[in-house]
Amino acid sequence: MLSYDFMIRAFMASCIVAVVAGIVGYFLVLRGQTFAGHGLSHIAFAGATGAALFGLSPLWGVLGLTLAAGIAMGALGERLSGRDVTIGVVVSLSLGFGILFLRLTTTNAANATSLLFGSVLAVSPATLSGLTVLGPLTLIALAVISRPLLFATLQPELAEAKGVSPRLFGILFLALVAMAVSQSIQIVGVLLVFTLLVGPPAAAQLLTNRLVPGIALSALLALAQAWLGITIAYYTDWPASFWITALSALAYGAAVAIRPR
């Protein structure tokens, strides 16, 4: 299996993406902002197809649009909470623009499918290079803001009284979520981004309420699901995205069954 260059790139890319998604996703679930990951993943579809329309790399199109959307969501703060209708309209509009951009670029259905459902076995050297830069950058930035972010998450009123702005760190964090979403789409696609960004963190938080072990477990689960999914896909000829999604659901179900009372 590892005699093929495309398989090596798949394992390397999925390693970067899974670790980033598992760690960022832990804070995303802890803050109760999974709607942000869902919305940003659909907005990313318009970014990818829009970049293709102008002859740019889909990765940078996704990153640019999701960063802008993440910062906007963070700036709105509490005013966005509970607005399911508004979020639904924005998500639907983004998908509509994505379809329009696909039509204007005369892109074939295979490319659209890879954007929607992921194509980890088709990761190009250029995309891998981009992920190699974005992944560590995302984790370093999260490490820098992690302490005040955790403070603002668990005790927002006290944090504000101590001079820590929940709104500012909300903006910074959603910008990092946008970066994680941009990377996850390369592996599991727009529609399945919750597989890595929410599934492993949710399972980890069911198994332990300690911060550092929970983050480590989340990253480990995401990595195991990605690598095992790619391996099974190689030997079964079924889509890797399907296996990664199935393993994520299986891990969450097992966590529900065995979680400490």
N, C-alpha and C positions, 0 to 999 in steps of 0.2 A: 504493500500500500504506500509506504513512504519512498518508494523508488520514483514516484511521480512528483514533478515540481508543483503541480496544482494542488496536490494533497498536502504538501508541506506548507504551502501558502495558506491553505484552508485552516490547518491546525494553528499556525502562527497568528493569523488574523482573529480566529475565534478565541484564542487565549487572551489577546489584548481586549477584545470587545467584552468577553464574559466577565473578566475581572473588573473592568470599569463599570459595566452594567450592574454587577452584583453589589459593588460598594456604593455607587451613587444611588442605586435602587433602594438600598437599605434606608437611607435618609428619606427618600421619596415616600416610602411606605410609612415610615415613622412619623412624617409630617402630614400624612393623610392627603397627599397631593397626587395620587395616581392618575387623576383626571388630566393632569398636566402632561404626563408621559403619553397618554392616549391622544390628546389633542395635538401635541407636537409631532407625534409619529405621522399623523395624517397631513399636517401642514408640510412635513418633509417631502411628501410625495410631489407636491407642487414645486418645491424647491429643486428636486432631482430632475423632473421633466422640464422645468424652466431652464435649468442649466444646460440640458441637452439641446434645447431650442437655440441657445446662443453658442453652442459648440464648446461648452465648458465641462469639466468633470462633474458627474452627479454628486460626488461626495462634497465638493465645495458648495454646490448649490443647496444641498440639504443643510449643510452647516450654517450658511449665511442666513437662510430664511428661518430656520429653527432658533438660531441665536436671537434674531430680532423678535420673534414671537415669544420666546422664553423671557426676555427682558421686559416685554410689554405685559405679559402675565404677572410677572413679579411686581411691576410697578402698580398694577391694579390692586394687588394684594387681596384683602378681605372682600373688596367690592366684586371680585370675580367668583367668590365662593358661593356655591349653591345655584349658580346661573346655568343650569343644565341646558336650557333652550338656547342661550347665547353660544355656549360652547358647541352645541350640536350644529348650529347654523354655520359657525366658522369652520368646523371640521368638514361639513358637507361642501361648503364653498371651496375649500382647499382641494378636496378630491375632484370637484368639478373643473377647477383650473388645471389640475394635473392631467385630466383626461383631454382637455382642450390642447394643452401643450404637446401631449403625445400625438394628437391628430395633426397639429401644425408641423411637427418634425417628421411626420410619416414613419414614426418608429413602429417596428413590428410588435406583435402581441407577446413575443418571447421576452423582449426587453421590459414590457409593462409587467409581465408576470414576475420577473426577477426583482423588480422594484417592490411589488406588493408582497411577495412571499419569500424573498431572499434568494441568494444564489452563492452560498459560501464556497462551493467548489469552483466558482468562476472568478474568484478574487484575483485581480490583476496585480502585477508588481507595483504599479503606481499607487493603487489603492492601499496595498499593504504598507507602503512607505508613508502614506498619509496617516494611517492608523497608528503606526509606530511613533509618530510625532504627537498626534492628538491624544492617544491613550495616557501616556505618562503625564502630559500637560494637564489633563483633566484631573488625574489623581493628585498631582502636586497642588493644584488650585484648591481642591476639596480639603486636603490636609491643612492648608493655610487657614481656611475659614471654618474648619470643623468644630472647634471649641465654641466660638460665639454662635455658630449656627445651631449647635445642640442646645445651648443655653436659651436662644430665642425660640427654639422649637418646644422645649419642655416648660419654660417659665417666661412667656413673652412679656407679661406685665413687669415682672421683676427685672428682666433683661433691659427693657426700655428705661426703667428707673435707674439702672446702673450705667446707662449711656450706650447700650448695645441696641442698634436699630434693627428690629425684626424685619422691617420693610427692605432695608438695604441688603441684609443677608438673604432675604427671600428672593430678591432680584438676582444676586450673585449665584445663589443655588440653582435657580431655574435656568440660568445661562449654562451652568454645568450639566443640568439635565438635558438641555438641548444638544450639548456636545456628546453626551452618552447616547442619546437617541440617534444622532447622526451616525454614530459608529455601529450601533446595534442593527440598524437597517441594512447594513452591508451583509449581515449574517442571516437574519431571520425575516427581513422585509418590513414594510410599513404596517401590515395588518397583524403581524405576530410579534411586535416589539415588546409586548407585555411578557412574552416567554422568558426573556432574560432580565428585564428591568423590574418586574414585579414578582414573578413566580418564586425565584430563589430567595429574595429578601423576605417575602411573606412566610415562606417555610422556615427560614432561619429564626424569625421573630416568634414563631410558635414553639420552637425548640429551646430557646434561651432568651432571657430578658437582659442579659449582660451585653454591654455595647461592643467591646472589642471582639469577644468570641462570636457575637452575632454577625458582625461585619465580615470576619474571617470565614465563618460558615457560609454566609451568603455568597461570597466570592468563590469559595470552593464548590458549592453546589452548582453555580452557574457554569464554572469551568468544566466540571464533570459532565454536566448535561450536554454542553457544546461538543466536547471531545468524543463522548460516547455516542452522541447522535450522528456525528460525522462518520465514525467508525462503522456503526450499524448501517448507515446509508450506503457506504462503499460496498458492503457485502450483500445487501438486499436490493440495491438499485431503486430504493424508495427515496423520496426527497429528504434531504438532511433537515430541512425546516420542520417537517412533520415529526421526525424522531426527536428533535430537540424539544418541540412543543409537548409531545407525549411524555417525555421524561420529566419535564418541568411539572406537568399536571400530576404525574405519579409521585414525584417527590413531595409536592404540596399535600396530596392526599395522605401519604404516609406520615407527614408531620402532624396533620390533623388527628390521625389515629393514635399516634404515640406521644403526643405533646404532654409535658408534665401537667398534672392537675393543679 
